[in-house]
Amino acid sequence: MAQSQNNKSRNNYTPRVSDVCSALETIAPLRLAQKWDNVGLLAGDANATVSKALLCIDLTPEVAAEAIKTGADFVMAYHPPIFKPVARLTAQSGGPEAAIFRCIANGIAVYSTHTALDAADGGTNDVIANLCGITETEPLENATTGTPECKIVTFVPAKHVDVVACAMFKQGAGHIGDYEQCSNRINGQGTFYGTDGTQPAAGKSGTYEHVDEVRLEIVCPANRIPEVTAAMTKAHPYEEVAYDIYPTQAHPERGIGRVGKLPRPVTLETLAKKLKQATGAPSTHIVGKPRQKINRAVIVVGAAGSLPFSIPLGKTDVIITGEIRHHDALTILRRPCNALALGHWSSERPTLKHLAKRLTAMTKGVSYKVSRADCEPFQPI
C-alpha cells in the first residue's frame, strides 16, 4: 500500500523552476562560466511550477510576447538579458529590461547559460564541431573551478597528531571531494634550541634538542584559514607552533572553445557552404583563400576575439566563429591562417534544438520548445 502511494505521489509531482534550473546546471555547470558572465536564474520564483519552457538565444520583446502567448512558465535565454546592474525595471524601457519586466509580470522565470554552455561538454562549441564531422576535441583553454584552497603543514609529536588533526577537521579542513578528514603524515625529526624563559613541551631549554615529529599536511579552504590555524595552534602542545601555508592550483576542467581535426581535408569554401546550410545562417564570410585545404578547426561560437591566437595556428587551420573584427581578420591573414564567420546568433542557435532534447529527457512533465520569434538580427539583401 505504501509503495502504491509513493508511486502515485511521484506520478502526480509537478515540476518546478528549481527542477529545470537543476537540469540546466547539470548540462552546463555554472562554475564553468567566465568570471565576467551573469548566468543562472536571473528572474523568477524557484518554487513556482513549470509545464512549458521556451528556449532562445536573445530574450527580445517578440520572444517575451511569444512566451506569454504560448503559456510558457520558463524562458532559457542563452545571452543574459540582465548583464550589468539594473537601475530601473520598467515596461517602457528601450533595453532588454522591458522583456524581463513582461516575463516577471506574467510569472515567467528567466534563466541564462551563456559561457557555461560554451564550455560544457555537448554545449554550443561541441554542436558546431559535430556539424563539421569532428568527433574528438580539446578545449581551447581550461577552466579553473572550485573554492580556492591551500595546504596547511605543521609538525607535531606523534602522540598529539590526532588531537591536532581533529581540531583542524572540525573547522572545515581535510575535505577532498566526497571524502572528509583527509590528511598526510610523514615521520621526521625536528631540532630546536630553547633560549632563556622558554618552556618546551619536549626536551629542555638551554639545550640543542632533537625531537621525533610527524609532518601533518591538511588541505583547507582559503576562506577558513584563520579558523583552522587558530584551532590548530590551540590544540598543539608546542609553545611556538611552526606551520606553513601553501596555495594550491585549482583543478582544471574543460573550458571554452574547441580544437579538433576534421575527418578529412576539405576546402575552406566547401566547409563554409556546409556550415551555412547546416546552421541556416543567412550568410557566411571567410578570411583566407576559398580553395585552401583545411585539416583542423578552432571553434569559438559568438565572438572569438583574440582567444584563438593563444595556440599556434597554420595555413591548414580554420577559426570557426560568429563574428570577426577587422583587425583580427588582418591578424589571421598574417599568421597565415583562415577563418569562417557564420554570424554571432547563427553560430549559437543550433545548440537550442540539442538542449531541448536533453532537457526533455531529464525533466519529465515539462514541454520544451525552441522559440520561433528568436531570430538573426542581420539579414542579407
C-alpha positions in Angstrom: 0.0 0.0 0.0 2.8 2.4 0.9 4.6 1.6 -2.3 1.5 2.3 -4.3 1.0 5.7 -2.6 4.7 6.6 -3.2 4.3 5.8 -7.0 1.1 7.9 -7.1 2.9 10.8 -5.4 5.7 10.7 -7.9 3.3 10.4 -10.8 1.4 13.5 -9.6 4.5 15.5 -9.0 4.5 18.9 -10.8 8.0 20.1 -11.9 9.2 23.4 -10.5 11.5 26.1 -11.7 14.2 24.7 -9.4 14.0 21.3 -11.3 14.6 23.0 -14.7 17.4 25.0 -13.2 18.9 21.9 -11.7 18.8 20.1 -15.1 20.4 23.1 -16.8 23.1 23.3 -14.2 23.8 19.6 -14.8 24.2 20.2 -18.5 26.1 23.4 -18.2 27.6 23.8 -14.7 27.6 27.4 -13.7 31.2 27.1 -12.3 32.4 26.8 -16.0 31.2 30.2 -16.9 33.6 33.1 -17.4 34.1 35.2 -14.3 32.6 38.3 -16.1 29.4 36.5 -17.1 26.0 36.5 -15.5 24.5 33.1 -15.6 21.8 31.0 -13.8 18.3 32.0 -12.7 18.1 35.7 -13.3 14.4 36.3 -12.5 11.6 34.2 -11.1 10.5 32.0 -8.2 12.4 28.8 -7.8 9.4 27.2 -6.2 6.9 28.1 -9.0 5.6 25.2 -11.1 6.6 24.7 -14.7 4.8 22.9 -17.6 6.2 24.8 -20.6 9.6 26.2 -21.3 10.8 28.3 -24.2 14.5 28.3 -25.4 16.0 31.3 -27.2 19.3 33.0 -27.9 18.0 36.5 -27.1 15.1 37.5 -24.9 13.7 40.2 -27.2 10.2 41.8 -26.8 9.0 39.4 -29.5 10.3 36.4 -27.6 8.6 37.6 -24.4 5.3 38.0 -26.3 5.7 34.5 -27.7 6.3 33.1 -24.2 3.2 34.8 -22.9 1.1 33.7 -25.8 2.2 30.1 -25.6 1.7 29.9 -21.9 5.4 29.3 -21.1 6.4 29.4 -17.4 10.2 29.4 -18.1 12.5 31.0 -20.6 16.1 29.9 -21.2 17.8 32.8 -22.8 21.3 31.9 -23.9 22.5 35.5 -23.7 21.9 37.1 -20.3 19.2 39.7 -20.6 20.5 41.1 -17.3 24.2 41.6 -17.6 25.1 44.9 -15.9 23.4 46.3 -12.7 19.9 47.4 -13.5 18.8 50.7 -12.0 15.2 50.5 -13.3 12.9 47.8 -14.4 10.0 49.2 -16.4 7.8 48.1 -19.3 8.7 51.3 -21.2 12.5 50.6 -21.2 14.2 50.6 -24.5 16.6 47.8 -23.5 16.2 44.2 -22.5 14.7 45.3 -19.2 11.3 45.7 -20.8 11.2 42.0 -21.9 12.3 41.0 -18.4 9.6 43.1 -16.9 6.9 41.4 -19.0 8.2 38.0 -18.0 8.2 38.8 -14.3 4.7 40.4 -14.6 3.4 37.1 -16.2 5.1 34.8 -13.8 7.7 33.6 -16.3 11.1 32.6 -14.9 14.2 33.6 -16.9 17.5 31.7 -16.9 20.7 32.1 -18.8 23.5 29.6 -19.7 25.8 31.7 -21.9 29.6 30.8 -21.4 28.7 27.9 -19.1 27.1 26.2 -22.1 30.1 27.2 -24.3 32.5 25.4 -22.0 30.3 22.4 -21.2 30.5 19.0 -22.9 27.8 18.9 -25.6 27.4 22.6 -25.5 27.5 25.3 -28.2 31.0 24.7 -29.4 30.6 20.9 -29.5 27.4 21.2 -31.5 29.3 23.2 -34.2 32.2 20.6 -34.0 29.7 17.8 -34.7 28.3 19.7 -37.7 31.9 19.7 -39.0 32.2 16.0 -38.5 34.7 16.4 -35.7 34.4 13.6 -33.1 37.4 14.3 -30.8 38.1 17.8 -29.4 40.2 19.5 -26.9 39.3 22.8 -25.1 40.9 25.9 -26.3 41.5 26.8 -22.7 40.8 25.1 -19.4 38.5 26.4 -16.7 39.8 26.6 -13.2 36.9 25.9 -10.9 36.1 25.2 -7.3 36.7 27.0 -4.0 40.3 28.4 -3.6 42.2 26.1 -1.4 45.6 25.8 0.3 47.5 23.2 2.2 48.5 23.7 5.8 51.6 21.9 7.1 52.6 21.7 10.7 54.9 19.5 12.8 53.5 17.6 15.8 54.8 15.0 18.2 53.3 11.6 17.2 51.1 11.2 20.3 49.4 14.6 19.7 48.9 14.4 16.0 45.3 13.0 16.1 44.3 15.7 18.5 45.7 18.5 16.3 44.3 17.0 13.2 40.8 16.6 14.6 40.8 20.2 15.8 41.6 21.3 12.2 38.9 18.9 10.7 36.2 20.4 13.0 36.9 23.9 11.4 36.4 22.7 7.9 39.9 21.4 6.8 40.5 18.0 5.3 37.8 17.8 2.6 38.7 16.2 -0.8 35.7 15.7 -3.0 33.2 13.5 -1.1 35.9 12.5 1.5 36.4 14.1 4.9 39.2 14.1 7.5 41.9 13.7 4.8 45.5 14.3 5.8 49.0 13.1 5.0 51.5 12.2 7.8 55.2 11.8 7.4 57.6 10.8 10.2 60.6 13.0 10.7 62.8 14.8 13.2 62.8 18.4 14.3 65.5 20.3 16.1 65.4 23.4 18.4 67.4 25.3 21.0 65.2 26.9 23.6 66.6 30.2 24.9 66.1 31.5 28.5 62.5 31.7 29.5 61.2 29.1 27.1 59.2 26.1 28.2 59.5 23.5 25.6 56.9 20.7 25.5 59.7 18.2 24.8 63.3 18.4 25.9 64.8 21.2 27.9 65.6 24.9 27.4 69.2 25.8 27.0 69.9 22.5 25.2 70.1 21.7 21.5 67.3 19.1 21.1 66.3 16.5 18.5 62.6 15.6 18.7 60.7 12.9 16.7 57.8 14.6 14.9 55.1 14.0 12.3 54.7 16.3 9.4 51.0 16.8 9.2 49.5 18.1 5.9 45.9 19.0 5.5 44.0 20.8 2.7 42.0 23.8 3.7 39.5 26.2 2.0 41.2 29.6 1.7 38.4 31.3 3.5 38.8 29.0 6.5 42.5 29.6 7.1 42.0 31.9 10.2 39.7 29.4 12.0 41.7 26.3 11.1 45.1 27.8 12.1 43.6 29.1 15.4 42.2 25.6 16.2 45.5 24.0 15.3 47.5 26.4 17.5 45.2 25.9 20.4 45.4 22.0 20.2 49.1 21.9 19.5 51.3 21.1 22.5 54.2 23.4 21.4 54.7 26.8 22.9 55.6 28.1 19.4 53.8 26.3 16.6 55.7 26.1 13.3 53.4 25.8 10.3 53.4 26.7 6.6 50.5 27.6 4.3 50.9 26.7 0.6 48.4 27.9 -2.1 47.2 25.0 -4.3 46.3 25.1 -8.0 42.6 24.7 -8.8 41.7 21.5 -10.7 41.3 22.4 -14.4 38.2 21.4 -16.3 37.3 21.6 -20.0 36.9 25.3 -20.7 35.7 27.5 -23.5 36.4 26.8 -27.2 37.2 23.6 -29.0 40.0 22.4 -31.2 39.8 19.3 -33.4 40.8 17.6 -36.6 38.3 17.3 -39.5 37.6 13.8 -40.6 39.2 14.5 -43.9 40.8 17.6 -45.5 38.3 20.0 -47.1 38.5 23.4 -48.8 37.6 26.5 -46.8 34.8 27.2 -49.3 33.3 23.8 -49.1 33.3 23.9 -45.3 31.7 27.3 -45.3 28.9 26.2 -47.5 28.3 23.0 -45.4 28.0 25.0 -42.2 25.9 27.7 -43.8 23.4 25.1 -44.8 23.6 23.1 -41.5 23.1 26.2 -39.3 20.7 28.1 -41.5 23.0 31.2 -41.4 21.7 33.9 -43.8 25.3 34.5 -45.0 28.8 33.5 -44.1 32.1 35.2 -44.5 35.6 33.7 -44.9 39.1 35.0 -44.2 41.6 33.3 -46.5 41.7 31.6 -49.9 38.5 29.7 -50.8 40.4 26.7 -52.2 42.8 26.4 -49.2 42.6 22.8 -47.8 41.6 22.7 -44.1 42.7 20.0 -41.7 41.9 21.4 -38.3 39.2 23.7 -36.8 39.3 26.0 -33.8 35.8 26.7 -32.8 34.6 29.6 -30.7 30.9 30.5 -31.2 29.7 34.0 -30.9 32.7 36.4 -31.0 36.1 34.7 -30.9 38.1 37.8 -30.3 41.8 37.1 -29.7 41.1 33.8 -27.9 42.1 31.5 -30.9 45.5 33.3 -31.1 46.5 31.6 -27.8 47.6 28.5 -29.7 49.8 28.0 -32.7 47.9 28.4 -36.0 48.8 27.5 -39.5 47.6 27.7 -43.1 45.6 24.4 -42.8 43.7 25.6 -39.7 40.4 27.5 -39.7 38.8 29.5 -36.9 35.1 29.0 -36.9 33.1 31.6 -35.1 30.2 34.0 -35.3 31.8 37.4 -35.9 35.3 38.6 -36.5 36.7 42.2 -36.0 38.5 43.8 -38.9 41.9 43.9 -37.2 41.6 40.3 -36.0 40.9 39.3 -39.6 44.1 41.0 -40.6 46.0 39.1 -37.9 44.5 35.9 -39.2 45.8 36.6 -42.7 49.3 37.4 -41.4 49.6 34.1 -39.5 48.7 32.8 -42.1 45.5 31.2 -41.1 41.9 31.0 -42.2 38.5 31.9 -40.6 34.9 31.3 -41.1 32.2 33.7 -39.7 28.7 32.3 -39.5 27.1 35.3 -37.8 27.0 35.7 -34.0 23.5 34.5 -33.5 23.7 31.8 -36.2 26.7 30.2 -34.7 24.9 29.8 -31.3 21.3 29.0 -32.4 22.0 25.3 -33.4 22.6 24.4 -29.7 18.9 25.1 -28.8 17.5 22.0 -30.5 20.0 19.7 -28.8 19.5 21.4 -25.5 15.7 20.9 -25.8 16.2 17.1 -26.3 18.5 16.8 -23.3 16.2 18.8 -21.0 13.1 16.7 -22.1 14.9 13.5 -21.1 15.9 15.0 -17.7 12.7 16.7 -16.6 9.5 14.8 -17.2 6.4 16.8 -17.3 7.9 19.9 -19.0 7.4 20.7 -22.6 10.5 22.4 -24.2 10.2 24.3 -27.4 12.7 26.5 -29.4 11.4 30.0 -29.9 10.2 31.0 -33.3 10.3 34.7 -32.6 14.0 34.5 -31.7 15.8 35.5 -34.9 19.1 36.6 -36.5 19.2 40.4 -36.3 21.3 40.7 -39.5 19.6 39.9 -42.8 21.2 39.8 -46.3 19.8 42.0 -49.0 
